């Protein structure tokens, strides 16, 4: 066994040493991304990454302004013009924090090496969310000299925030409190949808891009079962805390969540119908009909991706036995932790009431640990159309649809002001890439970075009338 471990270690070291990591032969964007990945910035430790990118922004000519600068919570804006000018502002935003990397031996390349190999940039944060930050940085930088030479109709700002992976309380929640007064936002563009060409229901394999118009709200709940029953396990009956928790979770996690086709989902399915065409497309285009709702109800039972778009989602993430006990001693308290994602229009109070109804246990107590910004939608308007035009210009024969994002992002913090807010990673994403997010061997294609810069540059050229 020891020999096998040594052999695997040697193979790993050999692969790293043989990797083509001469980043100087790549674009400046790839070189900067590689360096940026090399800064560990797990949530709560973003300061070094923030100061690094702030200096890069200043060196490139951006006007840099810190919204706040504290240990574990630093947020700053990099703009073409000073925010104090009050110009209507096109705001790109990204987050500097990453999730923990886990065991290093499970990575093909060191997670903070920023290794460039096989046409990919490897490392924690490459896809989520440092790659997008670099795309935004270089796209907006293309207009720096023009902004010096003449006054543009819009300011353009890149907003770097902390704490997205832990709910946004140290980042976008703080920034959103000064959004209207300080930033004069015309539109906000963050992470979200992307391009895919392997969607099973498409007959033609042309790329389809989703621009996010809404995301789910994230809520983290603690469920606790407290009883007076505790003592020797040999005399325990069915009313002790561990059994009540198991029975309650079984009922909850096996319950069929009601199908809810929101306004945002209707628009997404209708737009997909235009792409799909034929009989199937005709049905999808009538996404507000009773026939469609019956069909989507049936399909969603067997398709988790569709189900996530039309239902609220409850996921058990961990359990906690409370006070430590001996194996032969039953505890009087057990707790479970849930990750909940809510569709637009569903309140936290409604999902808590739903849980109580399904579990149907008088000893159950529910505590809200984290409550993200409520989910709201943005109906497509001018800036959506300009983003769509830029995508089609870069990816010929592609289609663009408004998208309900089944996860949660910081975009929700900015939608409450009625400002148009969209989510877009402006490049193609493979199934392999999606599986690597928050997982081992995270990567972004070199081509993704370069083409993403082209998309956002084209978008800004259209909006700033520089074409």
N, C-alpha and C positions, 0 to 999 in steps of 0.2 A: 504494500500500500504506500509506504514512504517513497519507494522508487517511482511509482506512478505519479505521485504529487510533484516530485522533482522534475519528472519528464514534462508534465503539463506546464510547469513554471518556465522551464527552458524554452518550450515551444512558444509561450506567450512573449517572453523577452525577445526571442528571435524575430517574431512577427513585428514587434514594435520597432526593433532596430532596422529591419529591412523595409519598413514603411517609407514611402516616398514623401518625406515631410519637409522638403525644400519649398517652403511657402513663397519664397521670393519670386518664383516663376509664375505665380498666380497674380490675379488682380489685387489692387490695394485693398479692396473690400474683403477678399478672402484672407489676406494677411492680417487685417485688423480683427476680423472675426476669430481667427486662430488665437490671437493674443488675448482677446476679450474672454474667450472660453477658459483660458489659462488662469483667470482670476476666480477663485472659489467664492460664490455669492449665494450660498444657501440662505433661505429666508431668515432675516434677522441679522445677517452679516453682509449687507449689500454695500456698505460704505466705501470699501476699496474700489469696487467696480464702478460706483457712482463717480468718485473723484477721477478715476481713469477716463471714463467717457466724457465727463465735464471738461477735462483738459483737452481731449481730442476735439471737442466741439469748439472750445475757445480758439484752439490753434487753427481750426478751419474757418474761423471768422464769425461763428455764431455768437449771438448775445445770450449769455448764460445767466440764469437767475434761479437761485435756490428757493423753493417754496418752504421747505424746512430742512434742517440739517442736524440730526440727532443720531446717536448710536442706535443702529437697527432701524432707523427710519429717516431716509434721506430721499428727497424728491426734487428734481430740477427740470427747468425748461430751457431748451436751446432754440433760439428764434432768429429769423432773418432780420427782424426789426425789434426794438425794445417793446415789451408788453405795455409799457406806460403810454405808448402812442395810441393805444386803443383801436388799432386797425382790426377789421374783421379777420378772424384767424382760422386758418386750416390747421387742425391739430392732429398730428400723428402721436400715438402713445404706445409704449412698450414697458415691460417690467424687467428689472435687473435681477430679481431673485430667481433661484432655481430650487428644485426639490433635491433632497439628499441623493447621493450617487449610489448608495448601497455598497455591496462588497466589490472591491476593485478587481478581484480575480474573475468576476463574471463579465468584465468588459473585454472586448477584443483589443482596445487601445485604452491607455490611461484616461480616465474620465475628464481630467482637467489638462490634457495635453494639447488640445486643439489640433490633433493630427490630421493632416490632409493626405488621403490615400484613396485610390480607386475612384477618383472623381467625387469624393465626399469629404466633408469636414466633420470629424467625429468628436463627441464630447458632450458633457452635461450642459444643457442650455443651447446647444447648436440650433435645435429646432424650436425650443420653447424656453426663451423668447429672444435670445441674443442674435440669432440670424435675422429676425425681423427688424431689430434695432439697427443693425448694420445696413440693411436695405434702406430703411428710412433715412439714415444718416447720409448715405451717398446720393440718394435721389434728391434730397433737399439741398445738399451741398452744390448740386449742379446749377442752382439758381443764385448762388451767393454773389457772384460778380454782377449779374443782371440787377440784383436788388441794390447794389452799390451805385450802379450807373443811372438807374431811374427808379421812381417809386412805383411799386407794384400794387395792384388793387387789393391784395390780401397779404397779411403777414402769414408766415408758415412756421409752425412750432413743432419740435419733437419733445414729447414729454416722457421723461424717464422716471419710473416709479418703483417703490419698494413693495414687498409684501403681497403681491398678487396671489401667490401660491398658498397663502394662509388667510385669505379672505379679504384683503385690501384695506384693513383698518390702519395700517402704517403707511399706506401709499395713496391709492386713488380716492379713498374716503376723505383724506385730508385735502387733497387737491380739489376735489369736487366742491368743497365748501367755499372755495374762492374762484370757481370756474367762471361764473358770469362776470363778476366785477374785475377780475384780473386778466382773463384771457380773451374776452370778447369773441367767443367761439362762433364760427360759421358752420363748422362740421368737425366731428371727432372721428378718427379712424384708428382702430386698434386691431388686436388679433382676432381671428375668427375663421371664416370660411376659406376655402382654397379650391384648387382645381383637381379633378379626378377624371380618369378616362376608362375606369374598369367597373363602372356601375352596371350591375347585372341586368337591370330592366331596360337599358338602352340598346336599341338595335344597331345604331351607328356608334362607333367608338370614337366620336369626337369629344374633345375635352369639355367638361361642364364645370363652370366655376360657381360657387356659392358665395355671395356677399351677405354676411350676417346682418339681419335686421332686428334680431332679438335673440337673447340667450336665456337659459333657465336661471332662476334664483337659487343660490346655494344656501342651505341651512344645515347646521350640524346639531343633532339632538342627542341627549343622554336619557335613556329610558331606565328607570330603576324600579325594582320590585323589592319592597321592604315588608317583612312579616315578623310576627312575634315568635314564629316557630324556629327554633334552633336547638341543637343538642346532638345527641348520639345518632349517627346515621342509621343504625339498625332499627330504630323505632320511628323514623321519619315517615310521614304519610305524604299525600300528594299536594299538600299546601305549603311546602317549604319553598324558599325563594328560587333555588336553582331550577326546580321543576316548573314553577310558575313562569319563569323567564323563558325556558325552552318551549313551553306550550304557547306562550304569547308570541314569541318570535316566529314559531312555525306558522301560526295563523296569519301573522302580518306579512311575512316574506312569501307566502304562498297564495296570498289574496290577489285577485285580478284587478289591477288598477283600472279605473274607468277611463275610457277613451275620450279625449277632449281635443277637438280639432279647432285650434285657436285661429284668430284672424290671420296671424302671421303664417301659420301652417297652411291655411287655405290658399294664401297667395303663393307660397312655395310650391304646393302640389299643382296649382293651376299653371304656374310657369313651367313646371316639369312636364305637364301635359302637352304644352306647345313643343317641347323638345322631343318627347317620346313619339307623338303622333299616333295615327291609327285608332282602333277602337279603345285600346288601353289609354291612350292620350286623351281621347274624348271624355272618358269617365273621370280622369284626373282633373281635367279643366273645369268640371262641375263639382269642385271640392266642397261646395256648400249644400249639396243635395243629399237626400236621405239615402239614395243608392250608394253614393260614394262612402258615406259614413258606415254603412253596413259592410261594405267591401273592406275598408281600412280596418274595421274592427276585427274581421276574420284574419286578414293578412298580418296584423300586428301581433297576433298570438304566437306566430311562428318566426317572425322576423324581428330580432331585438333592435336593429337599427331604425326600423319604422316605428316600433313600439316606443322608443325613446323620444320620438318626435310628437307623439300624440298622447302621452301619459306622463304624469308625475312619476318620479323614480325614487325608490327607497332602497338603500344599500346598507347592509350590516358591515361595519368595518372592523369592530373589535368588541370584546366583552371583558368585564372586570368583576372579579369575585369579591371586591370590597375588602372587608377584614379577613386577613389570612386565617385559614382554619386547617386542622388536621384532616387527613383523608377520611377518617371516620366521624367527622363532625360537620354537620350541615350548617351553612351560613344563613343569616337572617336578612342578607341584602345581596342582590346581584344587579349588575348594570350592563347595558348594551349601548353601543354608540352607533348612530346612524348618519350616513351622508344622504341628504335629501335634496333633490333637484326639482324645482317647481316651475311649471309652465306659466307664461304670462296670464294674469287673471286669477291665479290661485294664491291665496294668502297663507301665511304661516299658521294662523289660527285655524284655517280650514283643514290643513293637513294634520295638525295635532288632533283635531276633533275626529278626523278619519281614523287615525291610529287608535284612539281610545275606543271608537266604535268597533273596530275589527278585533282588537285584543280582548275587549270586554272584561277587564279585570279591575276591580275597585282599588287594589293596592298599587296599581301602576302609577308612577309619577314621571312626568316628562319635563326636562329642563332644556331650554334653548342655550346652546354653547356659543354658537356663532350664527348670525343672521345677515346674509349678504343683502345688497341693494335689491329692491323689488324688481321683478322682470317687467320691462315695458318694451314696446316695439317702435320701430321707425319705419314709416311708410316710404318707399323709394321716391326720391325726388331728383333734383338737378345733379347733386354730387354722386348719387348712385349711378346715374346715367353716364357721367364722365368716367367713373371707375370702370364701368362695363365697357365703354368704348376703348379705354386703354388696354383692358385685358384682351379684347377681340383683336386689337391692333397688334399685340405681341403674339397671341396664340390664335393663328388663323383658323377659321371654321369652328371656333369654340362658341359655346353658349353660356350665358350668364343668367343666374336666377337669384331672387331674394331667398334667404335661408334662415330658418329657425335653428339656432345652434343648440344641440342637445346637452351641452355642458355649460359652465358658468365662466364669465370673464369680467374684467374690470369695466367693460363697456356699460354695464348696468348702472354704475355710479353716475354716469354722465347723461343717461337718457331721461332722468327725472326732471331735467330742466326744459324738456321739449326741443332740445337741439338735435339735429340729425346725427345719428351715431351709427357707424358701420364697422364690421369686423372683416378683415381681409388679410390673409397671407398670400401675396400676389405671385403664386407659383404652383406648379403641379405637386401633389402629395400622393405618395404610394401607400398601399396598405402596410408595407414593411416600415415605412416612416411613422405611420400612426401608431403601430404597435410598440415602437421604440420610445415614444413620448412617456416620460415618467418611468422609464424602464431602462434596462441596460442597453448599451450600444446605440445611443441616440446619435442621429446624424442629420445633416442637410446636404443636399447635392450642391456642388459648386455652381452648376448651371442654374439652380433655383435662385441663388443669390444674385447672379448677374442679370437674369431675366426679371427678377422681382424689382431690381433697381430700374430697369427699363420701363416696367409697367407704371411705377409711381412717378417716374420722370415724365412719361407721356401724359399721365393724369394732370400733373401740375402744369405742364405746358398748355394743356387745353384750358384749365381753369384760370391760369395767369395770362392767357392769350399770348403765348410766346411761340406759337407754331407758325 
